[in-house]
Amino acid sequence: MSDIKPPKPPSITPPHPADRPPREELEKAIAAGITPIVVDGGELRALLSPQRILIMAMDDYRYQLRSTIAGVSWSEAGARCHNDPENGETHKGNLLMWGYKALCAERDATAQFAEMAGEFKEAAAAANELAFALRQDGRHVDGIPLRLVQEINAARYQRHVDTFGTAFRGRIKLATKVLRILFQSWFGWLSQKGVFVAEPHGKSSRYNIALLSIPDLVAMADRLFKAGELADGIVRHGVAGVLRKGRKGRDGRWPVLFDAWLVQQGRIDAPKMGATKLARLPMAHELAEPGARVAQITDRLKKAVARHPQPVPLYMF
C-alpha cells in the first residue's frame, strides 16, 4: 500500500501551440456551431463565429433596453421574483410587460436602426480613409500627425468629424436612444485620453482632434463599423426579421407573435399566468387600446397563441 502514489493534480497550464488542432478541424468546428478554444500568445482564446458574436452583442443591447424600460437592471428585476415569492405574480407580470414593451420598441425602431447602420458604416469608412492617408504621409510622432499634415488633410478630418457627429445624432425612438447610449460607452476611452471632452451639464462637447493618433483612428473605425453591423443585425435578425418571416406574402397579415409570446411566457415557471390574468396586465401598464376590456384582450391572446403554438423566436437566423 505504501507504494501507491496519489494522483497528480490536473494541469492548468495552457497547451503548447504545437498541440493546437489543425486549421481544418477548427474551421469544421466553427461551421458546426462549436466554439473551439485555442492558445494565442500564451492566452486561451475562444474562436467565435460571426453569428455568435452578433447574438452576444444583441443580447447586451436587449439587456440595456429592458433595464431602461424596467427602471432597474434586468438582473435585479428578475431577482425580485425569487426574493419576494409572496408577490411573485406581481413581479412576473412586471417582467412580462417590460419584456413586451421591449419587443414593441425594437419593432417600432426598425427604420431608425437601418439609418444608424448606414451612418455608422459611413463614419467608419471616413475614419479609415483618414487613418490611411495619415499613415501614408509618414510625418507623425508617437502616432500623432504633425500640424502640417493635419492641415493638408483638413477635408478628410472634416469628413470624419461630420460623419462621426451624424452617426451619434439624437434619435426619436426609445430603442435607438438606448442603442446610441450603448455605442457611446464603446468610445469612453476617447474621454480618458482627453480627445473628447464633454462640457458640464451636457450642453456641448469639445473634440480635441489634434490629439487623435493614427491607432486611435483605426480603433475608432473598427468600433464604428461594429456599431453599424449591430444596428444592421438588429434589423435583419431581430424581431423585425422574425415578423417579416412570419408574414404571409408582402401584403399578408402581420403575425401576432408578441401576444403569442406573452401567453407562452406566462406558462413558463411559477407563478404561471393564464390568458385571463395576462389580459389585465396591458391595462395596468397602459398598453391596452382605449376602451378595451379584459374579455376582449383575453380572446385576442387565446387566438394569438392558437395561431402560433410554437415557441416564438426572438432571433431570425
FISE-608462 format. One record per residue (C-alpha): residue number from 1; residue in three letters; x, y, z. Coordinates in nm, 3 decimals, decimal comma. Layout:
n|res|X|Y|Z
NUM|Ala|X|Y|Z
...
***
This chain:
n|res|X|Y|Z
1|Met|0,000|0,000|0,000
2|Ser|0,291|0,237|0,070
3|Asp|0,396|0,214|-0,297
4|Ile|0,068|0,366|-0,418
5|Lys|0,122|0,727|-0,521
6|Pro|-0,155|0,986|-0,507
7|Pro|-0,287|1,101|-0,845
8|Lys|-0,129|1,412|-0,990
9|Pro|-0,346|1,725|-0,985
10|Pro|-0,482|1,827|-1,326
11|Ser|-0,257|2,062|-1,518
12|Ile|-0,377|2,421|-1,556
13|Thr|-0,100|2,512|-1,796
14|Pro|-0,245|2,605|-2,137
15|Pro|-0,147|2,360|-2,410
16|His|0,151|2,449|-2,623
17|Pro|0,066|2,600|-2,962
18|Ala|0,216|2,287|-3,119
19|Asp|-0,073|2,093|-2,962
20|Arg|-0,330|2,314|-3,133
21|Pro|-0,580|2,125|-3,353
22|Pro|-0,527|2,158|-3,728
23|Arg|-0,688|2,454|-3,903
24|Glu|-0,926|2,221|-4,086
25|Glu|-1,064|2,087|-3,757
26|Leu|-1,108|2,437|-3,618
27|Glu|-1,291|2,553|-3,929
28|Lys|-1,521|2,250|-3,925
29|Ala|-1,599|2,307|-3,557
30|Ile|-1,690|2,672|-3,615
31|Ala|-1,904|2,580|-3,917
32|Ala|-2,088|2,328|-3,696
33|Gly|-2,164|2,595|-3,437
34|Ile|-1,899|2,482|-3,189
35|Thr|-1,668|2,733|-3,019
36|Pro|-1,316|2,588|-3,011
37|Ile|-1,056|2,722|-2,768
38|Val|-0,702|2,789|-2,891
39|Val|-0,380|2,925|-2,745
40|Asp|-0,298|3,268|-2,882
41|Gly|0,010|3,445|-2,747
42|Gly|0,004|3,227|-2,437
43|Glu|-0,360|3,318|-2,369
44|Leu|-0,663|3,096|-2,415
45|Arg|-0,897|3,245|-2,672
46|Ala|-1,238|3,136|-2,795
47|Leu|-1,289|3,132|-3,172
48|Leu|-1,640|3,271|-3,205
49|Ser|-1,839|3,262|-3,527
50|Pro|-1,975|3,595|-3,665
51|Gln|-2,326|3,476|-3,582
52|Arg|-2,233|3,407|-3,220
53|Ile|-2,062|3,746|-3,189
54|Leu|-2,373|3,918|-3,325
55|Ile|-2,604|3,729|-3,089
56|Met|-2,389|3,827|-2,790
57|Ala|-2,395|4,192|-2,900
58|Met|-2,773|4,180|-2,948
59|Asp|-2,810|4,023|-2,603
60|Asp|-2,612|4,310|-2,449
61|Tyr|-2,831|4,561|-2,630
62|Arg|-3,157|4,394|-2,530
63|Tyr|-3,041|4,377|-2,170
64|Gln|-2,988|4,756|-2,174
65|Leu|-3,324|4,817|-2,342
66|Arg|-3,515|4,605|-2,090
67|Ser|-3,327|4,762|-1,800
68|Thr|-3,414|5,109|-1,928
69|Ile|-3,782|5,018|-1,955
70|Ala|-3,784|4,848|-1,614
71|Gly|-3,605|5,138|-1,444
72|Val|-3,363|4,893|-1,277
73|Ser|-3,107|4,646|-1,408
74|Trp|-3,275|4,349|-1,574
75|Ser|-3,089|4,116|-1,339
76|Glu|-3,237|4,292|-1,037
77|Ala|-3,583|4,289|-1,194
78|Gly|-3,559|3,913|-1,245
79|Ala|-3,426|3,851|-0,895
80|Arg|-3,735|4,008|-0,739
81|Cys|-3,946|3,706|-0,835
82|His|-3,717|3,477|-0,637
83|Asn|-3,653|3,711|-0,343
84|Asp|-4,016|3,807|-0,287
85|Pro|-4,228|3,495|-0,359
86|Glu|-4,531|3,638|-0,179
87|Asn|-4,558|3,898|-0,455
88|Gly|-4,422|3,671|-0,726
89|Glu|-4,723|3,717|-0,955
90|Thr|-4,686|4,094|-0,947
91|His|-4,315|4,075|-1,022
92|Lys|-4,366|3,825|-1,301
93|Gly|-4,637|4,043|-1,450
94|Asn|-4,398|4,338|-1,449
95|Leu|-4,128|4,132|-1,620
96|Leu|-4,369|4,016|-1,889
97|Met|-4,494|4,365|-1,961
98|Trp|-4,145|4,518|-1,964
99|Gly|-4,033|4,242|-2,198
100|Tyr|-4,340|4,301|-2,416
101|Lys|-4,264|4,674|-2,429
102|Ala|-3,906|4,598|-2,530
103|Leu|-4,022|4,380|-2,819
104|Cys|-4,256|4,653|-2,939
105|Ala|-3,986|4,919|-2,900
106|Glu|-3,738|4,716|-3,107
107|Arg|-4,001|4,659|-3,377
108|Asp|-4,108|5,024|-3,390
109|Ala|-3,750|5,147|-3,432
110|Thr|-3,667|4,932|-3,737
111|Ala|-3,641|5,227|-3,977
112|Gln|-3,413|5,420|-3,741
113|Phe|-3,194|5,114|-3,688
114|Ala|-3,148|5,097|-4,065
115|Glu|-3,048|5,466|-4,070
116|Met|-2,800|5,410|-3,789
117|Ala|-2,644|5,116|-3,970
118|Gly|-2,569|5,327|-4,277
119|Glu|-2,448|5,628|-4,080
120|Phe|-2,211|5,431|-3,856
121|Lys|-2,064|5,243|-4,151
122|Glu|-2,012|5,572|-4,334
123|Ala|-1,837|5,712|-4,025
124|Ala|-1,617|5,401|-4,015
125|Ala|-1,521|5,450|-4,381
126|Ala|-1,431|5,815|-4,318
127|Ala|-1,212|5,726|-4,018
128|Asn|-1,040|5,452|-4,216
129|Glu|-0,975|5,683|-4,510
130|Leu|-0,824|5,945|-4,281
131|Ala|-0,606|5,692|-4,099
132|Phe|-0,476|5,553|-4,431
133|Ala|-0,388|5,899|-4,565
134|Leu|-0,206|5,998|-4,245
135|Arg|-0,013|5,672|-4,230
136|Gln|0,095|5,710|-4,593
137|Asp|0,226|6,062|-4,524
138|Gly|0,458|5,935|-4,252
139|Arg|0,515|6,269|-4,080
140|His|0,390|6,182|-3,734
141|Val|0,542|6,143|-3,388
142|Asp|0,413|5,881|-3,143
143|Gly|0,140|5,811|-3,397
144|Ile|0,009|6,171|-3,387
145|Pro|0,039|6,355|-3,721
146|Leu|0,223|6,687|-3,718
147|Arg|0,017|7,003|-3,751
148|Leu|0,124|7,045|-4,115
149|Val|-0,010|6,700|-4,201
150|Gln|-0,338|6,777|-4,027
151|Glu|-0,377|7,097|-4,228
152|Ile|-0,305|6,917|-4,555
153|Asn|-0,576|6,662|-4,471
154|Ala|-0,825|6,919|-4,341
155|Ala|-1,102|6,797|-4,574
156|Arg|-1,061|6,436|-4,456
157|Tyr|-1,060|6,548|-4,092
158|Gln|-1,381|6,745|-4,151
159|Arg|-1,550|6,445|-4,315
160|His|-1,452|6,235|-4,016
161|Val|-1,596|6,491|-3,773
162|Asp|-1,917|6,531|-3,975
163|Thr|-1,986|6,159|-4,017
164|Phe|-1,895|6,085|-3,655
165|Gly|-2,140|6,351|-3,537
166|Thr|-2,414|6,230|-3,772
167|Ala|-2,380|5,872|-3,652
168|Phe|-2,425|5,983|-3,291
169|Arg|-2,704|6,233|-3,356
170|Gly|-3,010|6,231|-3,136
171|Arg|-3,277|5,970|-3,201
172|Ile|-3,653|5,974|-3,151
173|Lys|-3,737|5,613|-3,073
174|Leu|-3,658|5,471|-2,730
175|Ala|-3,487|5,163|-2,874
176|Thr|-3,247|5,367|-3,087
177|Lys|-3,176|5,604|-2,799
178|Val|-3,069|5,305|-2,589
179|Leu|-2,852|5,169|-2,873
180|Arg|-2,688|5,509|-2,915
181|Ile|-2,602|5,519|-2,543
182|Leu|-2,458|5,169|-2,567
183|Phe|-2,238|5,275|-2,859
184|Gln|-2,123|5,583|-2,666
185|Ser|-1,991|5,350|-2,395
186|Trp|-1,768|5,190|-2,659
187|Phe|-1,586|5,522|-2,702
188|Gly|-1,527|5,610|-2,337
189|Trp|-1,154|5,573|-2,392
190|Leu|-1,160|5,893|-2,603
191|Ser|-1,259|6,090|-2,294
192|Gln|-0,989|5,919|-2,087
193|Lys|-0,727|6,029|-2,342
194|Gly|-0,862|6,383|-2,349
195|Val|-0,957|6,361|-2,716
196|Phe|-1,327|6,406|-2,642
197|Val|-1,431|6,633|-2,355
198|Ala|-1,795|6,675|-2,258
199|Glu|-1,880|7,016|-2,115
200|Pro|-2,073|7,044|-1,785
201|His|-2,447|6,974|-1,798
202|Gly|-2,405|6,804|-2,136
203|Lys|-2,481|7,124|-2,331
204|Ser|-2,185|7,084|-2,566
205|Ser|-1,861|6,897|-2,611
206|Arg|-1,508|6,955|-2,735
207|Tyr|-1,330|6,727|-2,980
208|Asn|-0,953|6,776|-2,947
209|Ile|-0,881|6,626|-3,283
210|Ala|-0,516|6,735|-3,279
211|Leu|-0,458|6,470|-3,009
212|Leu|-0,601|6,191|-3,224
213|Ser|-0,336|5,937|-3,319
214|Ile|-0,344|5,704|-3,618
215|Pro|-0,400|5,398|-3,391
216|Asp|-0,688|5,591|-3,231
217|Leu|-0,847|5,641|-3,572
218|Val|-0,804|5,275|-3,663
219|Ala|-0,966|5,172|-3,333
220|Met|-1,249|5,419|-3,391
221|Ala|-1,309|5,285|-3,741
222|Asp|-1,325|4,931|-3,605
223|Arg|-1,579|5,021|-3,336
224|Leu|-1,785|5,235|-3,572
225|Phe|-1,808|4,953|-3,823
226|Lys|-1,908|4,706|-3,549
227|Ala|-2,174|4,953|-3,436
228|Gly|-2,311|4,967|-3,789
229|Glu|-2,306|4,589|-3,812
230|Leu|-2,500|4,556|-3,486
231|Ala|-2,764|4,810|-3,595
232|Asp|-2,797|4,627|-3,926
233|Gly|-2,807|4,291|-3,747
234|Ile|-3,098|4,406|-3,529
235|Val|-3,293|4,490|-3,845
236|Arg|-3,212|4,164|-4,024
237|His|-3,200|3,919|-3,734
238|Gly|-3,403|4,082|-3,457
239|Val|-3,778|4,082|-3,402
240|Ala|-3,833|4,275|-3,725
241|Gly|-3,682|3,984|-3,915
242|Val|-3,890|3,736|-3,717
243|Leu|-4,207|3,928|-3,802
244|Arg|-4,115|3,953|-4,170
245|Lys|-4,065|3,578|-4,192
246|Gly|-4,397|3,510|-4,019
247|Arg|-4,586|3,733|-4,261
248|Lys|-4,755|3,552|-4,549
249|Gly|-4,662|3,749|-4,859
250|Arg|-4,583|4,117|-4,893
251|Asp|-4,947|4,215|-4,843
252|Gly|-5,027|3,945|-4,590
253|Arg|-5,142|3,997|-4,234
254|Trp|-4,865|4,062|-3,982
255|Pro|-4,829|3,776|-3,731
256|Val|-4,943|3,839|-3,373
257|Leu|-4,623|3,691|-3,235
258|Phe|-4,587|3,925|-2,940
259|Asp|-4,927|3,824|-2,800
260|Ala|-4,835|3,458|-2,851
261|Trp|-4,501|3,521|-2,680
262|Leu|-4,680|3,676|-2,381
263|Val|-4,904|3,372|-2,330
264|Gln|-4,612|3,131|-2,376
265|Gln|-4,402|3,316|-2,121
266|Gly|-4,693|3,322|-1,878
267|Arg|-4,699|2,943|-1,884
268|Ile|-4,329|2,911|-1,800
269|Asp|-4,217|2,888|-1,436
270|Ala|-4,424|2,963|-1,131
271|Pro|-4,635|3,154|-1,071
272|Lys|-4,798|3,054|-1,400
273|Met|-5,041|3,300|-1,551
274|Gly|-5,320|3,219|-1,794
275|Ala|-5,472|3,438|-2,064
276|Thr|-5,726|3,598|-1,832
277|Lys|-5,468|3,711|-1,578
278|Leu|-5,237|3,823|-1,858
279|Ala|-5,519|4,027|-2,014
280|Arg|-5,525|4,253|-1,709
281|Leu|-5,157|4,342|-1,743
282|Pro|-5,177|4,560|-2,057
283|Met|-5,448|4,765|-1,890
284|Ala|-5,244|4,808|-1,572
285|His|-4,937|4,910|-1,774
286|Glu|-5,130|5,141|-2,010
287|Leu|-5,063|4,920|-2,313
288|Ala|-5,424|4,838|-2,392
289|Glu|-5,615|5,019|-2,663
290|Pro|-5,866|5,281|-2,542
291|Gly|-6,194|5,118|-2,446
292|Ala|-6,051|4,766|-2,446
293|Arg|-6,191|4,521|-2,194
294|Val|-6,036|4,221|-2,020
295|Ala|-6,261|3,979|-2,207
296|Gln|-6,157|4,124|-2,543
297|Ile|-5,787|4,106|-2,463
298|Thr|-5,825|3,753|-2,326
299|Asp|-5,988|3,641|-2,650
300|Arg|-5,715|3,810|-2,854
301|Leu|-5,438|3,638|-2,658
302|Lys|-5,601|3,295|-2,689
303|Lys|-5,638|3,335|-3,065
304|Ala|-5,278|3,452|-3,099
305|Val|-5,128|3,153|-2,918
306|Ala|-5,358|2,915|-3,107
307|Arg|-5,234|3,066|-3,434
308|His|-4,870|3,044|-3,324
309|Pro|-4,838|2,738|-3,097
310|Gln|-4,462|2,701|-3,148
311|Pro|-4,221|2,893|-2,919
312|Val|-4,177|3,242|-3,058
313|Pro|-3,811|3,301|-3,157
314|Leu|-3,651|3,636|-3,088
315|Tyr|-3,372|3,587|-3,346
316|Met|-3,402|3,530|-3,718
317|Phe|-3,109|3,308|-3,826
***
